């Protein structure tokens, strides 16, 4: 393929990050390159909307968790405000479900905060060049989910496990769930554990959060 023509100006970046120290470190790392320029900073989604309209950046580097909302849920809005901008999500932790949400919303990728600043710079450059960038350990799951080759979370839950999930969604404890199901406490614990495993959750709260996001709970 022919290479893209060189840019006549730096990639203009809007950084949306509510932690000052993290934001400062990112700015210092990215602005070492003359090809990258931080044109605006925001610490909330409300501020990001204002800055996006003001600067019309080429790329929005946005934290997943912000004081007034979820960065992934805001991807579509950012792209509506600045149609030509690409959105790269920065996350403290990642999962296949979150990465798929980014892709489905039209995001250009997800990079973890645990990655080095050089990796972040590389990801920003690649996204600005038109690539889609996800961590290698998430990429296979993202492709599988988007092509329908991998099941969505909850697809393999048995009827009893779905019932257990519904009870978790009601806020019941494992003991309460066991009572409602009419099973021994150890059996109830096993049902809950299998639900967590199949949803890829590390806690009951996270399982409920994933289930709501995936439409498994009302």
N, C-alpha and C positions, 0 to 999 in steps of 0.2 A: 504494500500500500504506500502511496506517496505520503511523505511527511507533511504535517500541518505547517502552514506558513508561520514564521516567528511572530510573536506578539509585538506590537509597536509600543505597548505600555505594560506596566506590571499588572498582575492579577489583583483585582481590588476585592478585599475580603472584609466582610462584616463578622466580627467575633461576638458571639452571644454566650456569655459565661458569667455566672454570678459570684464566683470566688475570685477576689482580686489577685491573690498570689498566683493562682493558676492562669488567670488571664494575662498577667504581666509576663509570666514565663513563656506563654505561647506567643505573645507579641514579640518578645525579644528573639525567640527562636525563628519565627517566620520572617521578621524584618531584617534578618541577617542577609537574606537573599534580595538582590535588587529586582528580581522578577516577581516578588510578592509585596503587597502593601496592605496594611490594616487601615482601612478608611473610616471605620466606625466600630465602636464597642457598645454593647448593651448588656445589662444584668438581669433583664426580664423579657418576657415575650412582648409586653406592652411597649417597652423601649425599643425592642427589635423592629417592631412594625414601623415606628417613627423613623429609625435609622435606615431601614430598608428603602423607604420612600425617598428619604433625603439623598442617600448615596447611590442607590441602584447598583449594588455590588455585583461582581462576577460570581462570587462564591460566598455562601453563608456557612460559617463554621459554628454550629450550635450545640450547646450542652443538651443532653437528653432531659435532665431534671432541672427545672427552673422554678423560682419562687411562685410564679403564677400559672404554671402549667407544664405540660409534657412537650418537649421539643419535637418528638416524632409526630405527635398529633398536629404540630404547627407547620410541618413541611409544606403541605398543600397551600396553606395561607401565604407562606413566604414566596412560593413559586407564583401565586396569583398576583402578589404585590410586585414581584420582579421576575417576569416570565423567563428571562434568559439566565437567571442565576441558578447555580447548582448548589445543593444543600448537602453538607457533610455533617453527620451527627457525631458528637463526642460523648462517650458514655463511661461511667465508672465501672460498669460491668456489662457484659453482653450475653445474649442468648440467641438461639436460632429464631425464636418467635419475635424478638425485638428487631433483629436484622431483617426478617421478612416484612415486618411492618414498615420499616424504613424503605425497602425496595418497592413495596406496594403503594406507598404514599408518593413515590416519585423522587425519593432521596437518592443521592449519588454514592452513599456508602456510610459505613459506621466504623469508627476507630476508637479503641479503648484508651482511657487516660493512662493506663498502665504502660502503654507503648512509649517508647522513647521519643524525645522531641524531634530527632532526626527522622523517625518513622512517620511522625505527624506531618512534618514538612514534605516528605515524599508523597504521603497520601493526598495532601492539599495540591501538590503539583500535578499528580495523576488525575485527580478529580477535575482540576481546572483544564486539563488537556482532553477531557471528555470520557475518561475511564470511570468505571464503577468500582469502588474499593471497599472490601470487607475483610475482616481478619480471616486468615486462612482456615482456622478451626471452625469458622461459621459459614464459610463460602459454600461448602458442599451441601449443608442443610438448607441454605437459602435457595440454591439452584434446584434442589430436590423439591422443596415446597412450592416454588414458583412454577415448576413444570409438572406438578402433580404427581411426582414420583415418590414423594415422601408424605406420609400422613400428617394431617394437622394434629396438634395436641388434643387429646381426648378421643381420637378416632378409635383407639383400642380399649377404651373403658368398657367393662362388662356392665350389664344392667345393675348389678348390686353396687359396683363402683360408682356408677352415675348417681345412684340413690345416695351413696355416701357423700359424693361431691355436693349434691343438693343440700344435704344436712350441714356440711361444712359452710356452705354459702349462707345458711341461716345463723351461723355463729355458734353452733353447738360444739361442746367439748367431745373428746373421744369417748368418754364415759357416757355422755348423753346420746351420742350416735349409736353406741353399742346397745343402749336401752331401747332406742327407737327402732333399731333393726331387729331386736330380739335375739342378740347373739352375745357370746361371752366377751368380756373386755379385751382379751388377747386377740380374738377374732376381729373385733372392731378396730383394734390397732393395726392389724394386718391389712384390712380394707383401706384404711386411711393411708398407710404407707405405700400401698400399690397405686393409689390415686396420685400421690406425690411423685412417685417414680415415673408414671406414665405421662404426667404433665411436665416433668423436668423441673419440679419445684423443690426447694430446700426447706420449706415450712408450710404449715397449713394456710397462713395468710397469703403467701406467695401463690399457693395453689388456687386459692379463691380469686386472686388478682388475675392470674393467667386465664382462668376459666371465664371470668367476666369479659376479659378482652377478646377471647376467642368465641364469645357468644354461647358458651356452654351453660351460663347462668344468666338469669334476668337481672 
